[in-house]
Amino acid sequence: MVAGAQDTEEAQGKGFDEKCIFCKIVSKDKGGDLLYSDEDISCFRDIKPGAPHHYLVVPTKHVGNCKTLSKEHVPMVEKMVETGKEILRKNNVTNLGSPGKPNGPGSGGGGRDGKHYVCGSLAAITNTVVTFPIHKVQFRQQLHGVGTIEAVRQLQRDGLRHLYRGLLPPLLHKTTRGAAMFGLYEDFSRTLLDRTAGSGIPELATRSFAGGLAGTVGCVLTPFERVQTLLQDHRHHARFNTTAQTFRTLLTEYGVREWYRGLVPVLLRTGPSSMLFFAFRGPVKEHLPEATSQTGHFVNDFVCGAVLGAFLSILFYPINVVKLRSQSKVGGAFQPCSEVLKTVWRERGSSVVMLFRGAHLNFHRTLLSWGIFNATYELLLKLTRD
């Protein structure tokens, strides 16, 4: 570590100085958020950050001052630079080659040029089209409590022409939501991190709050989920034919309020899940093996999104069951979430296993869909930078 001139040659020789704050952080004698460490260099967050991404990369063994550096230290210094860049990349910081230009999520390089909105929407389109048939099977299981084989048989009886029936609402919904999710998150996190820089508020807490805000704002798109539910429910095939006709029928016969049936469970699911996703996306990726190629980065991004998506799908599965049951009804009083849950619980024999019927398929679907979503988003973002 580079410290003051008072460091003794003895301290430098043994690679540790008890008076050096950096030595204490690297050796974990003093608190600090150590992000990376090997025998040569270490990286940690600044205790009092002056910017959203204020990291320090230092030699692991004590270095008295810059004057003691020699040609032998050139590889170490180059490694320090590359490690710093890699830590920034893992935290989704962009525009590394443009000093003075705002960088990364929450630091100004986010939604201002619109690329996060565009990449989010394109990633959502890819994800939705690929995973839609799996979603339909899981939808039948959540709504009717049937097994996987029976759900597949129902789709077979409906015919191939109905396989992608109801695709337009989730396509519109998830495309818009994907754009808002990543774009708004970048805008919110940039603003919050700028305002809280140096305040001592953990970056994790700030990013969590930004993610929760982005998810909550996205709930304005609930009508698309509502229409999707009605178009996919075979009990409504005779009454609701297309996306536009379903929107129009609900509006003219029941009013705008009917579009937002099931809004409460959507809020209970989307806000907290977005908060957790963005809070842990960076930390999860940091614990994956270091990527040395574009393919490696794609795989890491896929695994990161898949793990978080699958975990959150199980965590919020009962809320999704309540949402689908609420949105499958047309007209009549709006039931509280607790009442809907009690009804489903009784109908399924007061069994946790039956309540989570379809959860295994949902787990695998979200494992695939969120892996595709996150990896495609990061790949598109990289292509826009290149």
PEFENPE-V797354 format. One record per backbone hydrogen bond with DSSP energy under -1.0 kcal/mol. NH is the residue of the N-H (numbers start at 1). CO is the residue of the C=O. If there is no record, write none. Layout:
nh=(NH,NH)
co=(CO,CO)
//
This chain:
nh=(3,7,12,13,14,16,20,24,25,26,27,29,30,34,35,36,38,42,43,44,45,46,56,58,60,62,63,68,69,73,74,77,78,79,80,81,82,83,84,85,86,87,88,89,90,91,92,93,98,101,107,114,118,119,120,121,122,123,124,125,126,127,128,129,130,131,132,135,136,137,138,139,140,141,142,143,144,145,151,152,153,154,155,156,157,158,159,162,163,165,167,171,172,173,174,175,176,177,178,179,180,181,182,183,184,185,186,187,188,189,190,191,192,193,194,195,196,199,206,207,208,209,210,211,212,213,214,215,216,217,218,219,220,221,222,224,226,227,228,229,230,231,232,233,236,237,240,246,247,248,249,250,251,252,253,254,258,259,260,261,263,266,267,268,269,270,271,273,274,275,276,277,278,279,280,281,284,285,286,288,297,298,299,300,301,302,303,304,305,306,307,308,309,310,311,312,313,314,315,316,320,321,322,323,324,325,326,327,328,329,340,341,342,343,344,345,346,347,348,349,350,355,356,357,359,362,363,364,365,366,367,368,369,370,372,373,374,375,376,377,378,379,380,381,382,383,384,385,386)
co=(64,4,8,9,10,11,17,20,21,22,23,24,24,32,43,43,41,58,36,56,33,54,44,42,40,15,1,65,66,70,71,73,74,75,76,77,78,79,80,81,82,83,84,85,86,87,89,88,95,98,104,111,114,115,116,117,118,119,120,121,122,123,124,125,126,127,128,131,132,133,134,135,136,137,138,139,140,141,147,148,149,150,151,152,153,154,155,159,160,162,164,167,168,169,170,171,172,173,174,175,176,177,178,179,180,181,182,183,184,185,186,187,188,189,190,191,192,196,202,203,204,205,206,207,208,209,210,211,212,213,214,216,217,218,219,221,222,223,224,225,226,227,228,229,233,234,236,242,243,244,245,246,247,248,249,250,255,256,257,258,260,262,263,264,265,266,267,269,270,271,272,273,274,275,276,277,280,281,282,285,293,294,295,296,297,298,299,300,301,302,303,304,305,306,307,308,309,310,311,312,316,317,318,319,320,321,322,323,324,326,336,337,338,339,340,341,342,343,344,346,345,351,352,354,356,358,359,360,361,362,363,364,365,366,368,369,370,371,372,373,374,375,376,377,378,379,380,381,382)
//
